[in-house]
Amino acid sequence: MSHNFLMERISLREAAVLLDAPEKTLRNELDRVLRTTADNAGQGDARARLRFGVRELAYFEAKQLLESQGVSLDPEQRRELFQLLTRRHTHVLGAWSLFGCRLALHGQVEITMDMEKAWSALFRTLRSYARGEALIEQRSDIMGGTSVFRGTRIPVQQVVDYFRNRGSVEEAREDFPTLSEDALLYARIQAAAGPGPGRPARRISFTAA
């Protein structure tokens, strides 16, 4: 993959929103097929281990795209694909190869896919989300230490609740004119992810950041 940038790893719930996939589906794939929680057992609880970086998200994006085109992968092929995409400096693994964003599954019938468009859109959203998160600050002299977006007195939770109550992006731009597109995207993802366990992530559509 040619899209390399630094960002904090995101939670399972945030990943489900970004990928437009059920949280349970991602968790089952990790536990039962990829076996990441079992392999990574150690310090910390299971929730901490279920966190996603760019490469893990790239795997699920590729898997979803393959399946949408009628390609059914067996567990071994999925594990190999995950390892290929999450290991650095690896271009060939098992029946898979990856050069740039050109992903290929070799066999009796060869399947080749250019992941550039799909991965670029996903990574642009991730960059914007990371920039939005970086705008959050807490200062005792601003709103009593409430988390706000830097350079404003607008509480983060206020904007999250705005989207949770079905406010649109267009309306938010009018109601919060001082907030950047990155800040609004961050709040939208947090709103769609829901307040906590037990509530399914609400589907959300993204435009290019």
Secondary structure, 3 states (H helix, E strand, C coil): CCCCCCCCCEEHHHHHHHHCCCHHHHHHHHHHHHCHHHHCCCCCCHHHHCEECHHHHHHHHHHHHHHHCCCCCCHHHHHHHHHHHHCCCCCEECCEEEECCEEEECCCCCEEEECHHHHHHHHHHHHHHHHHHHCEECCCCCHHHCCEECCCCCEHHHHHHHHHCCCCHHHHHHHCCCCCHHHHHHHHHHHHHCCCCCCCCCCCCCCCC
